[in-house]
Amino acid sequence: MVVYGLKDTIAAISTPLGESGIGIVRLSGKDALTIADKIFFAKDNKKPSTFKTYTTHYGWIKKDSEIIDEVILTVMRSPKSYTKEDVVEINCHGGITALRAVLDLVLESGARLAEPGEFTKRAFLNGRIDLVQAEAVLDIIKAKTDLALKLGIEQLKGVFSKQISSIRQKLLDLLSILEANIDFPDEEIGSVNLDEIHQRLEQINGRLKFLLEKARYGRVLREGMSVVICGRPNVGKSSLLNAILRQERAIVTPVAGTTRDTIEEMINIKGIPIRVVDTAGIIEPKDLIEKKAVERSKRQIDLADLIILVFDGSRRLNREDSLLIKRLQRKTKIVVINKIDLKQRIEKDKIIRRFQYVVETSAKNLKNIDLLENKIADLVYSGRIISSESLLVGNRRHAEAIKKTQKFVAGAIDSLDNKLSLEFIAQDIKEALGYLDDILGGRFSEELLDKIFSEFCIGK
């Protein structure tokens, strides 16, 4: 992202291009109202610079005397706007030609084209939102499920930021006590109660660990979860995929090896965005095509968050099943005994003893598919319902910073336990505070901002 100052007035189309009822051209900056005065002609002949904030006005966008579009113009004055700058939004007809004509005229009149995410970046740099809230804007835009949307809204409201700020303030309080005693050891400011400091650090450490435990759930809700269906040929993997999707996505035949490549689909299970992958049967390949298919299946298995290991309930376990079980030993998995509509020959007791999560299904008849979905959700939520009161760390950057914060808080506790000088404890707390500042945006680099805001669309 090119580095610009905040003195420029920026503009962009803030709605997707295409045919629609309305499209919006947004301006932000000190000259937003001046530019609007040049191009907007209200029905009552008043100029936008005279409009009250949070008001909308009907009129026309004109270039010279030619009408470009019939519009509704909204004025939001600094500092009570999205960017804390003067903001003008021009609601045009939603066609590509009209929108681009209005934007071109705005740029000709003194604005420059906004960079991706620059409106939100200005909101952050101008102090209206912190960095967590800025990232939450993107989370809301990209939310794939209701729960992911709820997580984004909670972060935008500042719920997570308040928790981080609270922890930060507690560490600052401890640091002030320590530094006062380091700087003025002979003054009558009271001796340091090391037991109390230890107790307070333990409480902070516990809170950080709790947030880290939540990070996994937040990542899944934000980014989705990779679930791979695997098993030997003809156990019903493709039928199970179709049953989960509630549609005929994969070809199903009685012929073993029908699936020769991975098939991927996105699905929402209990509020969890899931990329479910049907793989080719893991077999000894007989030709180059089968070899490529098996290699791709193994690669998907290695990358998966969760494995659904499918067995054919109408057949006994064989060597191929055993080899697959061994390969998946360290993976999180749900075992599905499929084809329960047929006479059962599989060693069911052996499977139940060996595996923690077992579901019996008939993919053909859609039997117990809901039980499988519940089991997937249980593994994500560990049996707990995620509510708006449950704080989630939905961002890898936040999780890494919390992990580093927790490391230094634990280091301060260790220094206390080993009776090291107060300087060591204070230094650990300072390091911890730095990582909390990274989360909120109190400490940042231009490179970090470029990375975050480059993911935004132009116009947001």
N, C-alpha and C positions, 0 to 999 in steps of 0.2 A: 504494500500500500504506500502510495506517495505521501510524504509528510506535508501537511498544509497547516496554516495557522487557523485560529478560530475567528479571524476577522473577515474571512470570505463569506459570502452568502452562497449557499449551496442549494441545488434543486435536483429533483429526480422524479420519475414516475414511481408511485408507491403501490401500485396494483399490478397484477400480472397482465402482460400484454395479450391481447386477443379480443374477441367480440364479447362485450358484456354491457350491462345497463349503465354502469358508472366506472370511470377511471379517475384516479387522483394524481395530480401533479403537486408535489410538496416543495415549499421553499423554507429555508431557515437561515437567519442571520440578520445583521444590522440593516441591510438594505432590502429585506423582504417586502416591507410595506411600500417602499419607494418604487420597487420594480412593479408591484401590483398596481400602483397608481398609474403607471405608464400604459398598462395593457388591459386593465379591467374597467369596464364602463357599466356602472350600476344603473338600474332602471330609474332610480331617484336622483341620478347624476352626482351622488356623493362619492368621495374618494376613499379607498381602503384605509388610508392613513388617518381618517377621521372616525373609523368604525370602532365601536367598543369591543373589548376582548370577549371571546367566546360568542361571537355573533356570526350569523351567516347571511349572505346577501345574494340576490338574484341579478344577473346581468350577462354581459357578453365579453369575450376576449376578442380584441381587435388588433390587427396589424395595420397601421395607418388608418384608413377608414373601412377596411375590409373585415367583416366578421369571420372569425375562425371557428368559434364554437359558442354555444349557449351554455352557461355554467352557473354553479352555486359556489361562491367564494366564502371561506371561513377564516376568521382572524383570531389568532391566539398570541397575546402580547407577552413579552418577557416580564418577569421571570416565570410566570405560571403557564409554561408550555412544555412540550415533551423534551425539548433541548435546552430549556431556560433562555432561549433566544426568541426573537419575534418569529412566529411561524405563520405561514399562509398556506392553506390547502385549497386547490382549485378542483372542484368536482366537475369533471367533463363527461361527455358521452364516452362510452367505453371502447370505441373503435381505435385501432392502432394509429390510423392516419390523424385523427383529431388529437389524440394524446401527444403524439410526436410533434405535431404542429404547435401545440401550446407550449410544450417543453422547449422546443427550438426558439420560440419567441422569448421565453423567460431567460434562456441563456444569452440570447442576443441583447437582452435588456440589462445585463450586468451580473447575472449569477453564473456559477460554474457547476458542471455536473458533479454530483456527489459520488464519492467512493463507496464501495460496498460497506454497509453498516455505519456510515459516517454520521447519520442522525443520532443513532444510539451511542456512538462513540462520543459525540458532543454532549449528550445527556450525562455521560460518565465524567468527562473532563470538566464539565461545568458544575459538577457536584449534585446533580439531581438524583442520580442513582449510584450505587457502588458497582464494583465489577461483577459481583455475584448476580445482581439484578440485571445488569446488561446482558450477561450470558443467559439469564432466564428468558429474556425476550426471544432469543434464538430457539431455546427449548420449547417455548410455546408455539412458535411457528412450525417447528419440526415434529411436534408431538404426534405419535401414531396411535395413542389410546387415550381414553378418558383419564386413567391414572397418571400417565405421563404429562398430560395437560394440567392435572391438578398439582403435580410436583412443580411444574414450571410456574404456575400462578402463585404457589406458596413461596417460591424463591423470589419472585418478582415483588411480592408483598413485603419481603424483607425478613421472613421468619427465620431462615437459616442465617442471614447476616446478623440478626440480633443475637443468636446463639454464639456465633464466632466473636462478636463484639463483647459479649458478656464474659467469655473466657479470656479475651484479651485484657479486659479491664481488671479481672482478678489477678492475672499475671503482672500487670502494671502495678497494682497495689503491693504485691509481694516484692517486686523489684525496688519500689520506692523505699520500703522498709529496709531492705538489704543495703541499698546504696547509702542511705542515711547513716547506717551503722558503719559502713566501710569508710565513708568520707569524714565522719565525725565520731570516731571511736571513744573519745574522751569527754564528749558532751553529754549532758544529762537528758538524753532522749529516750532512755529506757533500753534495757538489754533485749536482744533478739530472742523471742521464744521459738527455739528451733522445733520443738514438738508441734507447735501450732502451724508453723510454716510447712512442716512435713505433712501434716494432716490436710492442709489446704492444697498442696501440690498433688496429693493422692486423689482428692476429689476432682481436681482438674484433669488429671490423668484418666480417671474413670470416665469422665464425660467425653474425652477425646476418643477413648476406646469404643464407647457406645456409638459415636458418630462414624467411626471406621466400620463397625459392624453393619451399620445401615448403608454404607457405601455400595455394597454389592447389589442391594435391592434397587438403589437409585440408578446405578449403571444399567441394570437390566431394563428398568422402565424407560430410561432415556435412549439407550442404544439398541435395545432388543437383545434377544437371546438366541443362540444357534443350537438347534435341536436336530440331531442326525438319527434317522431310522436306519438300522443296519441288521444284518442277519444273513444266513446262508440263502441260496436261491430258493424261490418258490415257498417262502414261509408266510407270505402275505404282506410284505413291506409296502408295495404300491397300493394294495387295497386299504391298508391302514392309513396311508397318506390321503387317499381319496375320502376316507371316512372322517378324518380330522378336518379336512378342508370342506367337507359336505359338497363335493363336486367331483366329477370324473376328470381329474388332472393327469393321472398316470395311466398308461395302458396296462390292463390286467388280462393275462391269459394263463391257462394251465401249464404253459411251456416254461420250464426253468430258464432263467437268464433273459427274460423279456426286457428288463431294465438294463440298458447298456451304458447309461450315463447318469450323472446325478441330476435330480429334478429339485428345484428350489421354489418355495412359495412363502409369502408373508401371511401370518394369521394372528389374530388377537385371541388369546386364551386367558380368560379371567383378568382382563386388563393388562396382560403382558404381551408386548410385541415379540413375536417369535418368527425366526426364519427357520422353517422346517425343511429338511433336506432328505430326500429319498435316495438311497445309494444302490449301486449294483451289488449283487450278492458277492460276498468275499469267498472266492474259490481259487483253486489252482488254475490260472489262465491257460487256455488251449491255443489261443492265437493272439495276434498283436492288439486287436480291438478289445478283447477281454482283459489283456494285460493293462492297457491304458485305463479301462473302466475301473479295474480293481485298484490301481494306483491312485486314481482320483478319489475313490471311496475312502481309501486309507487316509488321504490327506484331509478330507472333510472330517473324518473321525478324530484325527489329532487336534483339529481346531475347535471342535464342538464344546459348548458349555455343558450339554447334557446328551446322553446317548439313550435312545429307545432300542433296546436289544430284543429282537423278535424271534420267538421259537414257534414252530408248527406243533400245536398240541396233538395233532393226529399222527405224529411220527416220533419215534424215539430219538434221543440225542445221539449225535454221531461225532466222528473225529473233527469235522468242520466246525461244529458248535463248540467243541472243547477248545480248539485253537482260537476261536473268536473270543470266548470267555477269558482266556489267558491274555489275549492282546488288550482287552478292555479292563483289565484288573484295576487300574488306577483311575479310571474315568468314573464320573458320577453318572449313574444309569438307572433307568427303569426297565425292568424285564416285562415283556408282554408275551403271554402264552396265547397265541392266536388260534383261530379255527375251533373254538369250543363248541361250535354247532355240529362238529364231526365227532366220531368215536375217539376218545382220548387214549393215546398210547404213550405220551411223554411221561417221564419220571417226575411228576409234579412235586412230590415231597422233597426230592433232592434239590429242586430249584428253590422252593420256599425256604429250605434250611440255609441255602447258600447266599441268597440275595435278599436285601432288606425291602426293596420295593418291587412288588409283583402284581400285575393286573392281568386278568383273564378276559379276552375279548373275542368277539366274532366281527372282524372288520366287514365281512360280507353282509352281515345283518345289522350293522351299526350297534351291536350290543356292547355295553360297558365302555363306550368311547368317552362318555362323560366322566367315568371313574378315572380314566387315563388323564384327561384334562385336569381334573381335580388334583391328581397326584403331581402333575407338572407344577401347578400353582403352589401346592404345599411345599415342594422343594425350593421354590423361589422365596416364598414368604415364611418358610419354616413354621407353618401352621398359624402365623399371626396375620391379622388383617391390617393392611396398610391404610391408615386413615390420615386425614389432614393434620391430626395432632402428632403423627409420627414423622419426625424430621428425617429427611433423606438427603444424603450427599449424592447428587445425581451427576456429578462431573468428575472426570478423572483428575483434572488439575487440582480441584478442591481436595480430593481424596489423598493425592500425593503430598499436598501441603500439610494436611492434617497428620498424615503419617510422620512427616519430618518434625512437626510440632510436638507430637507425642513422644518421639525419640528424645528430644531435648528436655522435655518435662521429666521423662523417666531418668535422664542423665542427671538432672538437678536432684531428684530423689536419691539416686545412687550416691551423689556427692555428699548429701546430708548423712546418709547411712555410714559412709566411710569417713565422716568427720573432717571433710576437706574445708578449706577456708571459704568464707562467704563470697569471695571473688569468683570462685569456680561456679557456685550456684547461680550467682547473678549473671554470669556469662551465658550459661545454659538457658536461662529465662529470656535473655535478650535475643538469642538465636530463635527461640520458640516464637517470640513476638514478631520477628521478621517474617516468618512463614504465615502467620495469621494476617499480617499486612499484605502479603502476596495474594491471599484469597480475596480480601476486600478491595484491593486496588490501592492501598496506601503506599505500596512499593511496587513499581512496575517498570518494564522496559518498553521502548517503542516496538521492539521485535515481538514481545508478548501481545501488545495491542493489535499489531498487524495480523498476527496469527488468529486471534479471537474474532476480530471484526471482518476479516476476509471471508469468513464462512457465511456472513449475512448476505442477503440480496441487496441490490442497489435500491434505495428508497426507504430502508428501515433504519 
